[in-house]
Amino acid sequence: MIDYNVLRKTGAGIFKVLAKAKDLEQAGKKILHFEIGQPYENTPEHIKQAAKDALDENFTGYVESSGIHELKEAIRDEVQNTRGFKPSLNQVLILPGANSGVYYALRAVIDNTNQEIIYPNPGFPTYGSVVSYLNAGDKAVRIKEENEFRLNPIDLEDKITINTKVIILNSPQNPTGSVMKKQEIQRIAEFAEEHNFYILSDEIYSKMIYDEEFYSCSVRDECRERTLLLDGFSKSYSMTGWRLGWIIAPEKMIDRMNLLISIGVSCTSSFIQKAGTAALKGPQDSIHENMIEYRKRRETIVKGLNEVKGFSCLTPQGAFYVFPNIIKTGMTSQECADHLLNHGIACLPGTVFGSNGEGYLRFSYATSIETIKKGIKLIKNAFE
Ligand SMILES: Cc1ncc(COP(=O)(O)O)c(C=O)c1O
C-alpha cells in the first residue's frame, strides 16, 4: 500500500512557501526569492539555437527510448573527460530530467519491500519520497553540521544491514552545498563492495564546485557492477525547464530503466536532446563565468548571514545553496521561514529536506548579487 500522505508531506513545505509568497505578491508586497534551486542565468544562446535548428529540420518525431545516438556518444565523451572512464553506449540512458532518474534507478534496483535504502537527511526531497513510494526500508542517515554537512562513513556504517540494497550519495549536496572528501566517498564505496549493495551517485552539481576536488565513486567499477551515476543539464547549463538528464549504470539496470521510460514517457523529447548534444560539445565558457559569479555571491551571502542575530552559516564548497543554523533565534525552521516571508524574503525551512533539517533554513543564492545584498538587509532588520 502506498501512503500518498507521506508523499504529499515531503513537498508540503515548499508549496506552503510558494503559495504564501504568491499571495503576498498578489497583495502588492515585494518578495525577494531565495527558495528556488535554479540558475538565474539564461540557457546559453548556442544551446537554444541547436533546439531551434532541430525544430526547423523537423526533428520532432519519436526517437529511441534510451536516447539518440549522438547525445549518448557526447555523454560517453563527457564521462571520459570528467570521470576518466569510457562507458559502453549500452550503459548510457537519457532521461527527462535527473529527478525522474532517482525514481527509475531505485525502481530498477529494488526487487522487494524488505530491501533498504540509505540516503542523506537533510537531502534532496525526492529521495525520501521515492523510498516511501517503493515501500522500501527507510534508512535515512543524519548529516551533521559538525562534519561540515558531509555524510560521515561512520554514521552510515551504523545503518548497513543484510537488507541494504542501495545507498544514495549526493556531492556537492542539496541542500547544504557540502562536498564530500575523496577518502569519505572511497570508504563508502568499500562498504558497498564488502556488503554487495548498489550506489546511486547523484552528481547533478558536479561542475559547481569551488576549492575542493570533485571525486566520483563511479571510477571504481566504471558503472559496470554497482554504481549508477546520475547527472543532468539543469544546473550547469541553466536548463531546468528543458527536462534533460542522464544516467550511466550496469547494462542490466539500464535495460530495466529503459523499459520504464518506454512505458512511461516513450522517449525523452527529440529536439531537446539535440540541444543537450550542443551543450556538451559546444563552448563551456558559461559554466566557468557563472562559477566566478557564484563565488562572489557565496561570499556575500555567507558573510551577510553570519551577521544576522541568531544565525550562523558555514561556507559551502559546492552547488548554490547555503544552510544557516538558526537555532539561536529560538524559532523553529518553519516559524523562521514564515517570519522572513512576512519581511519580504522567501526561503525554505530546513525540514523540507527531512526531519534533520530542523534548526536550519535553505537559501539558494542563484540570484543577482544586488538581490542578495538587499535580502541580507531585510533579514537583519527582521531579527533586530
Ligand atoms: C540533488 C538533486 N538531484 C537531482 C535534481 C533534479 O534535477 P533535474 O532538474 O535534472 O530533474 C535536483 C534538482 O534540484 C537536485 O538538487
The ligand as an SDF file (V2000), in Angstrom:
LIG
                    3D

 16 16  0  0  0  0  0  0  0  0999 V2000
   20.4010   16.7910   -5.7500 C   0  0  0  0  0  0  0  0  0  0  0  0
   19.4940   16.9430   -6.9150 C   0  0  0  0  0  0  0  0  0  0  0  0
   19.3270   15.9010   -7.7370 N   0  0  0  0  0  0  0  0  0  0  0  0
   18.5190   15.9760   -8.8110 C   0  0  0  0  0  0  0  0  0  0  0  0
   17.8290   17.1320   -9.1050 C   0  0  0  0  0  0  0  0  0  0  0  0
   16.9030   17.1420  -10.2800 C   0  0  0  0  0  0  0  0  0  0  0  0
   17.3810   17.8390  -11.3580 O   0  0  0  0  0  0  0  0  0  0  0  0
   16.5960   17.8640  -12.7530 P   0  0  0  0  0  0  0  0  0  0  0  0
   16.2040   19.2790  -12.9930 O   0  0  0  0  0  0  0  0  0  0  0  0
   17.5910   17.3690  -13.7670 O   0  0  0  0  0  0  0  0  0  0  0  0
   15.4310   16.9670  -12.6630 O   0  0  0  0  0  0  0  0  0  0  0  0
   17.9690   18.2490   -8.2700 C   0  0  0  0  0  0  0  0  0  0  0  0
   17.1950   19.4780   -8.5180 C   0  0  0  0  0  0  0  0  0  0  0  0
   17.0740   20.3620   -7.7150 O   0  0  0  0  0  0  0  0  0  0  0  0
   18.8260   18.1470   -7.1590 C   0  0  0  0  0  0  0  0  0  0  0  0
   19.0050   19.1770   -6.3150 O   0  0  0  0  0  0  0  0  0  0  0  0
  1  2  1  0
  2  3  1  0
  2 15  2  0
  3  4  2  0
  4  5  1  0
  5  6  1  0
  5 12  2  0
  6  7  1  0
  7  8  1  0
  8  9  2  0
  8 10  1  0
  8 11  1  0
 12 13  1  0
 12 15  1  0
 13 14  2  0
 15 16  1  0
M  END
$$$$
